[in-house]
Amino acid sequence: MPDLILFAPQRLLQASQNISVRTQDLQQCTPSLLDEINTISQQLPPAYYEQAYWQIMRARAFLDRSMEIRDRIATFLKCAATAAQQLDQDLAQTFSSDASSSTGQ
């Protein structure tokens, strides 16, 4: 992991953006699918519908939790990329300063 952070901050940013886009896609389509399943399930006998209803609610809760986790991962990757970029800049400045001081400038 340290190699990834030191040498590829753009990859981290890209991964963060990809996760965010995919999360938004899931957030847009999945609730409507769950609503459709719920609507169809209402045609079942009451005992079966009750079982289906609770499974749908569990799926919604899982979806909400997984979206939260995806958001946290994307945020972490973005922060890691920002830190890696800063580290790269600091290292470049240090090497530049060391090079100029060793040449007597």
OpenMM code with the backbone's topology and positions (N, CA, C; nanometers):
from openmm import Vec3, app, unit

residues = "MET PRO ASP LEU ILE LEU PHE ALA PRO GLN ARG LEU LEU GLN ALA SER GLN ASN ILE SER VAL ARG THR GLN ASP LEU GLN GLN CYS THR PRO SER LEU LEU ASP GLU ILE ASN THR ILE SER GLN GLN LEU PRO PRO ALA TYR TYR GLU GLN ALA TYR TRP GLN ILE MET ARG ALA ARG ALA PHE LEU ASP ARG SER MET GLU ILE ARG ASP ARG ILE ALA THR PHE LEU LYS CYS ALA ALA THR ALA ALA GLN GLN LEU ASP GLN ASP LEU ALA GLN THR PHE SER SER ASP ALA SER SER SER THR GLY GLN".split()
positions = [
    Vec3(0.0804, -0.1202, 0.0000),
    Vec3(0.0000, 0.0000, 0.0000),
    Vec3(0.0849, 0.1270, 0.0000),
    Vec3(0.1989, 0.1329, 0.0747),
    Vec3(0.2779, 0.2552, 0.0715),
    Vec3(0.3238, 0.2913, -0.0695),
    Vec3(0.3605, 0.1924, -0.1501),
    Vec3(0.4019, 0.2221, -0.2873),
    Vec3(0.2896, 0.2882, -0.3645),
    Vec3(0.1679, 0.2408, -0.3448),
    Vec3(0.0535, 0.2972, -0.4155),
    Vec3(0.0341, 0.4433, -0.3756),
    Vec3(0.0461, 0.4712, -0.2488),
    Vec3(0.0254, 0.6086, -0.2024),
    Vec3(0.1383, 0.6990, -0.2524),
    Vec3(0.2627, 0.6517, -0.2452),
    Vec3(0.3742, 0.7371, -0.2836),
    Vec3(0.3828, 0.7620, -0.4327),
    Vec3(0.3410, 0.6670, -0.5116),
    Vec3(0.3654, 0.6798, -0.6541),
    Vec3(0.2408, 0.6968, -0.7397),
    Vec3(0.1226, 0.6913, -0.6821),
    Vec3(0.0044, 0.6977, -0.7675),
    Vec3(-0.1126, 0.7730, -0.7044),
    Vec3(-0.0931, 0.9008, -0.6663),
    Vec3(-0.2069, 0.9728, -0.6093),
    Vec3(-0.3215, 0.9884, -0.7090),
    Vec3(-0.2892, 0.9956, -0.8379),
    Vec3(-0.3956, 1.0091, -0.9380),
    Vec3(-0.4815, 0.8826, -0.9440),
    Vec3(-0.4183, 0.7671, -0.9226),
    Vec3(-0.4955, 0.6421, -0.9191),
    Vec3(-0.5934, 0.6424, -0.8017),
    Vec3(-0.5486, 0.6938, -0.6894),
    Vec3(-0.6359, 0.7011, -0.5729),
    Vec3(-0.7544, 0.7935, -0.5998),
    Vec3(-0.7269, 0.9081, -0.6599),
    Vec3(-0.8353, 1.0003, -0.6941),
    Vec3(-0.9322, 0.9368, -0.7927),
    Vec3(-0.8782, 0.8676, -0.8914),
    Vec3(-0.9630, 0.8028, -0.9914),
    Vec3(-1.0483, 0.6933, -0.9263),
    Vec3(-0.9888, 0.6151, -0.8387),
    Vec3(-1.0644, 0.5110, -0.7689),
    Vec3(-1.1762, 0.5724, -0.6847),
    Vec3(-1.1446, 0.6808, -0.6167),
    Vec3(-1.2449, 0.7508, -0.5362),
    Vec3(-1.3610, 0.7987, -0.6225),
    Vec3(-1.3271, 0.8578, -0.7363),
    Vec3(-1.4317, 0.9077, -0.8266),
    Vec3(-1.5143, 0.7934, -0.8844),
    Vec3(-1.4493, 0.6823, -0.9204),
    Vec3(-1.5219, 0.5668, -0.9736),
    Vec3(-1.6195, 0.5101, -0.8710),
    Vec3(-1.5754, 0.4996, -0.7476),
    Vec3(-1.6626, 0.4487, -0.6420),
    Vec3(-1.7809, 0.5429, -0.6224),
    Vec3(-1.7546, 0.6721, -0.6232),
    Vec3(-1.8635, 0.7693, -0.6055),
    Vec3(-1.9664, 0.7595, -0.7181),
    Vec3(-1.9186, 0.7470, -0.8410),
    Vec3(-2.0109, 0.7366, -0.9556),
    Vec3(-2.0936, 0.6084, -0.9462),
    Vec3(-2.0284, 0.4980, -0.9157),
    Vec3(-2.1009, 0.3707, -0.9048),
    Vec3(-2.2000, 0.3735, -0.7889),
    Vec3(-2.1619, 0.4382, -0.6811),
    Vec3(-2.2527, 0.4502, -0.5667),
    Vec3(-2.3763, 0.5299, -0.6057),
    Vec3(-2.3570, 0.6395, -0.6772),
    Vec3(-2.4716, 0.7194, -0.7218),
    Vec3(-2.5617, 0.6385, -0.8140),
    Vec3(-2.5026, 0.5596, -0.9028),
    Vec3(-2.5818, 0.4746, -0.9918),
    Vec3(-2.6666, 0.3762, -0.9113),
    Vec3(-2.6033, 0.3141, -0.8131),
    Vec3(-2.6771, 0.2186, -0.7293),
    Vec3(-2.7873, 0.2881, -0.6502),
    Vec3(-2.7580, 0.4060, -0.5992),
    Vec3(-2.8575, 0.4799, -0.5220),
    Vec3(-2.9765, 0.5206, -0.6074),
    Vec3(-2.9536, 0.5401, -0.7358),
    Vec3(-3.0626, 0.5816, -0.8235),
    Vec3(-3.1503, 0.4651, -0.8658),
    Vec3(-3.0921, 0.3485, -0.8928),
    Vec3(-3.1729, 0.2402, -0.9491),
    Vec3(-3.2246, 0.1406, -0.8457),
    Vec3(-3.1516, 0.1131, -0.7417),
    Vec3(-3.1894, 0.0061, -0.6495),
    Vec3(-3.3176, 0.0342, -0.5714),
    Vec3(-3.3386, 0.1537, -0.5145),
    Vec3(-3.4638, 0.1757, -0.4407),
    Vec3(-3.5885, 0.1540, -0.5273),
    Vec3(-3.5833, 0.1947, -0.6528),
    Vec3(-3.7006, 0.1735, -0.7377),
    Vec3(-3.7230, 0.0253, -0.7644),
    Vec3(-3.6159, -0.0515, -0.7744),
    Vec3(-3.6311, -0.1963, -0.7906),
    Vec3(-3.6931, -0.2581, -0.6652),
    Vec3(-3.6496, -0.2124, -0.5502),
    Vec3(-3.7082, -0.2635, -0.4253),
    Vec3(-3.8555, -0.2245, -0.4145),
    Vec3(-3.8886, -0.1037, -0.4570),
    Vec3(-4.0299, -0.0625, -0.4585),
    Vec3(-4.1120, -0.1506, -0.5514),
    Vec3(-4.0561, -0.1831, -0.6663),
    Vec3(-4.1263, -0.2689, -0.7624),
    Vec3(-4.1477, -0.4087, -0.7047),
    Vec3(-4.0448, -0.4615, -0.6387),
    Vec3(-4.0583, -0.5925, -0.5740),
    Vec3(-4.1661, -0.5869, -0.4665),
    Vec3(-4.1679, -0.4792, -0.3899),
    Vec3(-4.2688, -0.4636, -0.2848),
    Vec3(-4.4087, -0.4599, -0.3452),
    Vec3(-4.4263, -0.3869, -0.4538),
    Vec3(-4.5569, -0.3764, -0.5193),
    Vec3(-4.6036, -0.5132, -0.5678),
    Vec3(-4.5145, -0.5868, -0.6304),
    Vec3(-4.5496, -0.7209, -0.6781),
    Vec3(-4.5802, -0.8132, -0.5604),
    Vec3(-4.5030, -0.8006, -0.4537),
    Vec3(-4.5220, -0.8865, -0.3361),
    Vec3(-4.6569, -0.8637, -0.2690),
    Vec3(-4.7135, -0.7454, -0.2846),
    Vec3(-4.8427, -0.7163, -0.2225),
    Vec3(-4.9543, -0.8038, -0.2785),
    Vec3(-4.9296, -0.8649, -0.3919),
    Vec3(-5.0288, -0.9548, -0.4512),
    Vec3(-5.0242, -1.0940, -0.3890),
    Vec3(-4.9265, -1.1189, -0.3058),
    Vec3(-4.9142, -1.2475, -0.2383),
    Vec3(-5.0148, -1.2565, -0.1240),
    Vec3(-5.0420, -1.3779, -0.0775),
    Vec3(-5.1239, -1.3913, 0.0442),
    Vec3(-5.0566, -1.3159, 0.1598),
    Vec3(-5.1350, -1.2635, 0.2525),
    Vec3(-5.0800, -1.1784, 0.3597),
    Vec3(-4.9602, -1.2363, 0.4344),
    Vec3(-4.9629, -1.3639, 0.4667),
    Vec3(-4.8516, -1.4232, 0.5417),
    Vec3(-4.7226, -1.4190, 0.4595),
    Vec3(-4.7332, -1.4461, 0.3317),
    Vec3(-4.6158, -1.4430, 0.2450),
    Vec3(-4.5692, -1.2997, 0.2216),
    Vec3(-4.6661, -1.2106, 0.2085),
    Vec3(-4.6287, -1.0700, 0.1880),
    Vec3(-4.5536, -1.0165, 0.3093),
    Vec3(-4.5981, -1.0541, 0.4285),
    Vec3(-4.5300, -1.0068, 0.5494),
    Vec3(-4.3843, -1.0528, 0.5504),
    Vec3(-4.3616, -1.1779, 0.5121),
    Vec3(-4.2236, -1.2276, 0.5045),
    Vec3(-4.1444, -1.1494, 0.3985),
    Vec3(-4.2067, -1.1287, 0.2845),
    Vec3(-4.1395, -1.0554, 0.1773),
    Vec3(-4.1113, -0.9117, 0.2200),
    Vec3(-4.2079, -0.8513, 0.2875),
    Vec3(-4.1923, -0.7127, 0.3315),
    Vec3(-4.0692, -0.6975, 0.4203),
    Vec3(-4.0522, -0.7871, 0.5163),
    Vec3(-3.9379, -0.7756, 0.6068),
    Vec3(-3.8067, -0.8024, 0.5343),
    Vec3(-3.8083, -0.8895, 0.4363),
    Vec3(-3.6874, -0.9123, 0.3568),
    Vec3(-3.6523, -0.7875, 0.2749),
    Vec3(-3.7542, -0.7212, 0.2227),
    Vec3(-3.7317, -0.5979, 0.1464),
    Vec3(-3.6758, -0.4892, 0.2379),
    Vec3(-3.7292, -0.4798, 0.3594),
    Vec3(-3.6785, -0.3810, 0.4545),
    Vec3(-3.5329, -0.4109, 0.4921),
    Vec3(-3.5009, -0.5384, 0.5068),
    Vec3(-3.3622, -0.5761, 0.5356),
    Vec3(-3.2719, -0.5391, 0.4180),
    Vec3(-3.3224, -0.5602, 0.2960),
    Vec3(-3.2448, -0.5241, 0.1778),
    Vec3(-3.2220, -0.3724, 0.1731),
    Vec3(-3.3241, -0.2952, 0.2076),
    Vec3(-3.3088, -0.1488, 0.2117),
    Vec3(-3.2042, -0.1065, 0.3151),
    Vec3(-3.2104, -0.1684, 0.4318),
    Vec3(-3.1135, -0.1363, 0.5371),
    Vec3(-2.9721, -0.1735, 0.4923),
    Vec3(-2.9583, -0.2888, 0.4287),
    Vec3(-2.8280, -0.3299, 0.3777),
    Vec3(-2.7792, -0.2323, 0.2715),
    Vec3(-2.8692, -0.1917, 0.1827),
    Vec3(-2.8334, -0.0951, 0.0788),
    Vec3(-2.7855, 0.0357, 0.1407),
    Vec3(-2.8610, 0.0861, 0.2372),
    Vec3(-2.8225, 0.2115, 0.3025),
    Vec3(-2.6848, 0.1993, 0.3675),
    Vec3(-2.6622, 0.0904, 0.4361),
    Vec3(-2.5339, 0.0702, 0.5051),
    Vec3(-2.4199, 0.0568, 0.4038),
    Vec3(-2.4439, -0.0181, 0.2975),
    Vec3(-2.3373, -0.0359, 0.1982),
    Vec3(-2.3066, 0.0962, 0.1269),
    Vec3(-2.4079, 0.1799, 0.1063),
    Vec3(-2.3828, 0.3107, 0.0439),
    Vec3(-2.2989, 0.3980, 0.1366),
    Vec3(-2.3270, 0.3899, 0.2647),
    Vec3(-2.2493, 0.4661, 0.3627),
    Vec3(-2.1034, 0.4199, 0.3633),
    Vec3(-2.0840, 0.2894, 0.3574),
    Vec3(-1.9479, 0.2344, 0.3562),
    Vec3(-1.8753, 0.2758, 0.2285),
    Vec3(-1.9439, 0.2688, 0.1151),
    Vec3(-1.8835, 0.3098, -0.0117),
    Vec3(-1.8439, 0.4574, -0.0072),
    Vec3(-1.9291, 0.5399, 0.0510),
    Vec3(-1.8977, 0.6823, 0.0634),
    Vec3(-1.7736, 0.7041, 0.1499),
    Vec3(-1.7646, 0.6284, 0.2578),
    Vec3(-1.6481, 0.6419, 0.3459),
    Vec3(-1.5200, 0.5986, 0.2766),
    Vec3(-1.5279, 0.4908, 0.1991),
    Vec3(-1.4103, 0.4437, 0.1251),
    Vec3(-1.3676, 0.5491, 0.0234),
    Vec3(-1.4630, 0.6045, -0.0489),
    Vec3(-1.4313, 0.7070, -0.1488),
    Vec3(-1.3671, 0.8285, -0.0818),
    Vec3(-1.4199, 0.8681, 0.0326),
    Vec3(-1.3644, 0.9821, 0.1062),
    Vec3(-1.2223, 0.9518, 0.1532),
    Vec3(-1.2008, 0.8316, 0.2051),
    Vec3(-1.0674, 0.7919, 0.2499),
    Vec3(-0.9686, 0.7960, 0.1340),
    Vec3(-1.0075, 0.7398, 0.0193),
    Vec3(-0.9176, 0.7392, -0.0964),
    Vec3(-0.8849, 0.8807, -0.1424),
    Vec3(-0.9844, 0.9670, -0.1398),
    Vec3(-0.9613, 1.1064, -0.1795),
    Vec3(-0.8642, 1.1744, -0.0829),
    Vec3(-0.8820, 1.1514, 0.0462),
    Vec3(-0.7908, 1.2088, 0.1462),
    Vec3(-0.6496, 1.1513, 0.1314),
    Vec3(-0.6406, 1.0214, 0.1038),
    Vec3(-0.5093, 0.9588, 0.0839),
    Vec3(-0.4412, 1.0167, -0.0387),
    Vec3(-0.5174, 1.0405, -0.1432),
    Vec3(-0.4604, 1.0994, -0.2651),
    Vec3(-0.4101, 1.2404, -0.2389),
    Vec3(-0.4869, 1.3178, -0.1648),
    Vec3(-0.4451, 1.4541, -0.1310),
    Vec3(-0.3171, 1.4509, -0.0469),
    Vec3(-0.3120, 1.3613, 0.0495),
    Vec3(-0.1919, 1.3483, 0.1334),
    Vec3(-0.0730, 1.3033, 0.0495),
    Vec3(-0.0970, 1.2099, -0.0435),
    Vec3(0.0124, 1.1618, -0.1291),
    Vec3(0.0637, 1.2737, -0.2193),
    Vec3(-0.0265, 1.3542, -0.2720),
    Vec3(0.0167, 1.4671, -0.3547),
    Vec3(0.0994, 1.5652, -0.2729),
    Vec3(0.0573, 1.5920, -0.1517),
    Vec3(0.1324, 1.6832, -0.0652),
    Vec3(0.2694, 1.6255, -0.0325),
    Vec3(0.2733, 1.4957, -0.0052),
    Vec3(0.4010, 1.4301, 0.0227),
    Vec3(0.4932, 1.4385, -0.0979),
    Vec3(0.4382, 1.4127, -0.2160),
    Vec3(0.5185, 1.4251, -0.3379),
    Vec3(0.5747, 1.5665, -0.3522),
    Vec3(0.4921, 1.6668, -0.3264),
    Vec3(0.5376, 1.8058, -0.3360),
    Vec3(0.6455, 1.8358, -0.2319),
    Vec3(0.6236, 1.7871, -0.1103),
    Vec3(0.7225, 1.8089, -0.0046),
    Vec3(0.8556, 1.7418, -0.0388),
    Vec3(0.8492, 1.6199, -0.0907),
    Vec3(0.9719, 1.5496, -0.1282),
    Vec3(1.0433, 1.6217, -0.2417),
    Vec3(0.9663, 1.6671, -0.3392),
    Vec3(1.0270, 1.7397, -0.4514),
    Vec3(1.0943, 1.8676, -0.4027),
    Vec3(1.0284, 1.9368, -0.3097),
    Vec3(1.0860, 2.0602, -0.2557),
    Vec3(1.2116, 2.0292, -0.1747),
    Vec3(1.2087, 1.9225, -0.0971),
    Vec3(1.3252, 1.8837, -0.0172),
    Vec3(1.4428, 1.8492, -0.1068),
    Vec3(1.4168, 1.7683, -0.2101),
    Vec3(1.5250, 1.7316, -0.3015),
    Vec3(1.5777, 1.8534, -0.3761),
    Vec3(1.4873, 1.9427, -0.4105),
    Vec3(1.5284, 2.0652, -0.4801),
    Vec3(1.6164, 2.1499, -0.3882),
    Vec3(1.5751, 2.1628, -0.2616),
    Vec3(1.6521, 2.2409, -0.1651),
    Vec3(1.7884, 2.1765, -0.1392),
    Vec3(1.7886, 2.0422, -0.1245),
    Vec3(1.9147, 1.9709, -0.1009),
    Vec3(2.0081, 1.9847, -0.2206),
    Vec3(1.9523, 1.9778, -0.3406),
    Vec3(2.0350, 1.9871, -0.4617),
    Vec3(2.0958, 2.1265, -0.4738),
    Vec3(2.0167, 2.2289, -0.4455),
    Vec3(2.0697, 2.3651, -0.4575),
    Vec3(2.1702, 2.3958, -0.3472),
    Vec3(2.1529, 2.3395, -0.2266),
    Vec3(2.2492, 2.3655, -0.1192),
    Vec3(2.3788, 2.2882, -0.1414),
    Vec3(2.3702, 2.1714, -0.2067),
    Vec3(2.4936, 2.0946, -0.2327),
    Vec3(2.5745, 2.1527, -0.3473),
    Vec3(2.5108, 2.2316, -0.4312),
    Vec3(2.5846, 2.2961, -0.5418),
    Vec3(2.6376, 2.4327, -0.4981),
    Vec3(2.6075, 2.4719, -0.3742),
    Vec3(2.6583, 2.5966, -0.3218),
    Vec3(2.5735, 2.7173, -0.3556),
    Vec3(2.4532, 2.6990, -0.3949),
    Vec3(2.3671, 2.8126, -0.4310),
    Vec3(2.2847, 2.8569, -0.3147),
] * unit.nanometer
topology = app.Topology()
chain = topology.addChain("A")
for resn in residues:
    res = topology.addResidue(resn, chain)
    for name in ("N", "CA", "C"):
        topology.addAtom(name, app.Element.getBySymbol(name[0]), res)
